Amino acid sequence: MKNKKIIATVLAGSLALTACACNVVRDETSDTEASVSATETTTAATTTTTAAPETSATEETSESSDVSESVESGVTRGADEPETSETTESLTYEQIYTPILNAAYAVLTGAPGDDIPEGFTGIMEYYQYSSQSDPIKDVGYKIADITSDGVPELIIGLKYDIFAVYTIEDDRATLVIEGWGRSSEQMLNDGSFYNSGSGGASVHIFGRYTLSPDGTTKNWSDCYFTDLKDEQTWEVGIYHNKTGSMDKSVSEELPISMEDLESIEKGYMDKVTELNLQPITFAVTR
């Protein structure tokens, strides 16, 4: 009887232990499930949080690409600004005048090309007939705005004598003054120009003019010339106009002597000024 009680007590204890174990397992399982659920929730939240910056980074990359393209093209546009086409800048006066100076250098060094610019009569004449062994040393140039219009002119010549003056029109060099042996061009001390030419024993012309503000037109203040009045008697007349022409029909005949005419011309010659040129070799590209 005593043994039965002991066995019953042992069995009761085993059942209690088993029940406790089962509760522990269930509790652990429940805790594990809860932990797994929490982990999944955290993972999902992390995934959601991570996904948002990826979209932002893509947008930033796209914006950066747009900015990069804008910088590379040299044009920055606003969101609502239309695209504009590129414009071509005008040539600089150095780019326009340098080919003329290169051609002058070639002529004066005995190596003229086939394409000689307009206005080179005096330059070629000086090279052919100058007593100097090295004509390039005497010929110079100056780039200066002599008409005060903002566009510089190119002057080529000697110390006092002008061979050529160019200005710029439509990105091209335009000849406005040309001087040579029998048609001398010089500058006076007031910025105007003095022309003196000869066409034979009875024909002589001289006068003063200024250039228009754009440098393309000669505005004569005085032009004097001589010409035959009568081919039978060889009588020479003295004429004056303000057009620079040797047309007697549009000129006034002056009742003065040749001595008077020479005195007028000397007055101009006394006002001739030095051109202050620099050696043409300074501007030559070789």
C-alpha positions, 0 to 999 in steps of 0.5 A: 500500500505504501509502494502504491502511494510512492508510485502515485506521487512519482507519476503526479510529479512527472505529469507536473514536470511535463506540463511545465515543460510544455508551457515553457515550449509554448512560451518559447515558441510564442516568443520566437514567433513574436521575435520573427514577426518583429524582425519581418516588420523591421526588415520591411520598414528598412526596405521601405526606408531604403527604397525612397532614397534610391528614387531621389538619387535617380532624380538627382543623377538625371538633374546632374546630367542635365546641368552637365550637358548645359555646361558643356554646351556653354549655354545655361537655360532656365526651365522655361527658356527656349533653346537658342542657336549659337552666334558667330563672332565678328573677326578681329581687326588683327585677323583682317589686317594680318594677311595684308601685312604678310603680303606686304612683307612678301613683296618687300622681301622679293617673294610676292605671291600670286594674290597681291592685295589692292593698294600695293602700287607704292609698295611694289614700286618702292621695292623695285626702284628703292636705292636701299639694299633692304627695303623692308627696313624702311617700310612700316605700319600703324593700326590706329583709329584715325577717323574716331569712329571706333574702327581702327585703320591700317596705314602702310608707308615710309616715315612721311609717305603713305603707300596705303590706308585701309579700313574695315567694312563687313569684316573685310579690309577696304582700301581708301587711300593709295600713294605711289611715286607720281601720286604722293599721299601724306598726313598733315598735322591736323589729321587731314591728308595732303595729296600731290600728283603729276601727269606731265609737264603741264599737269599738276594737282595737289590738295587737302582732304579728310576722311569721313567718319567711317573712313570710306570717303574723301571729303575735299576742302581744296583741290588745285590743278593745272592743265592746258587751256589751249593746245596750240599756244600751250597756255596753262591754266590754274583751277580749283574745286572741292571735289578732288577732280581734274575736270575743268568743267566743274572747276573754277579758273583762278587768276593767280600766277604759278608763283602764287600756286607754289606758295599755296602748295608749300603751305601744305607741305610745311604741315606734313607730319611724321607717321610714327610707324613700327617695322612691318616685321612686327606684325608678320606671321611666318 
